[in-house]
């Protein structure tokens, strides 16, 4: 879901469990796969980074190569995430060697996404300048529309892009993508965001510890510079650009993520109480709320 510059992802719980079990068991039962998966993720990470260094933007000449390479990277990126999450949750120290290898590959691959975002930003600025549409509207193009412009100079109407920029929902089911905007997107959003108001929020305890403090919700990258040291940082999910704010947080709470997500890894490094995967923290909590974070049990209480 994309709304005024903010992206939120939702996934089915059963889908996550299915992928986790599949890749976790494959790592557990196949020494060859357990060795190959992290190694291949590192190799693909290096290739994607090399591409971003060699090319200022995606063009007619290079887009097919980039698309194929990035798809391979994302497949290994997610498989590593699911496998490590499953092994850590179900078996703990029994598979420490495999988990550590997956963790190291995951940390290594974290530098890829910011580089790809920079590449896409440069490409979308070029589209905006040459296609004569506002730069922010380039962000709501689909990959098919971006490649159509690169090949044929075709763009959706500015009216269509403005509607998407206000609110758009991209869904995937039955091997098909569907894009909705306007009234249909609002209906889907209401279904997704139907939340029972509660004074208690639960998630996965990533780094144990307790903290009491004032909530500050970070929904956009631009809000990071406003983050105040000692606050409880609440956000849909984090990425490396969040690092300066995360280090100053008294505790971290996210909507998304598993034990191998960026927030969990950084919180472990700096020993910051952290609860991930709450699903609804950013929609229940608001700036200024006083909360108690129990990261031993994965519970957040509004005081």
Secondary structure as UniProt FT lines:
FT   STRAND          2..3
FT   TURN            4..5
FT   STRAND          6..7
FT   HELIX           13..29
FT   HELIX           31..54
FT   TURN            60..62
FT   HELIX           63..90
FT   HELIX           92..95
FT   HELIX           96..131
FT   HELIX           135..140
FT   HELIX           143..152
FT   HELIX           158..166
FT   STRAND          168..173
FT   TURN            174..175
FT   STRAND          176..181
FT   HELIX           182..192
FT   STRAND          200..202
FT   STRAND          204..207
FT   STRAND          210..217
FT   HELIX           221..226
FT   TURN            229..230
FT   STRAND          232..235
FT   HELIX           240..242
FT   HELIX           243..248
FT   STRAND          251..254
FT   TURN            259..260
FT   HELIX           262..270
FT   STRAND          273..276
FT   HELIX           281..284
FT   TURN            287..288
FT   STRAND          290..294
FT   TURN            295..298
FT   STRAND          299..302
//
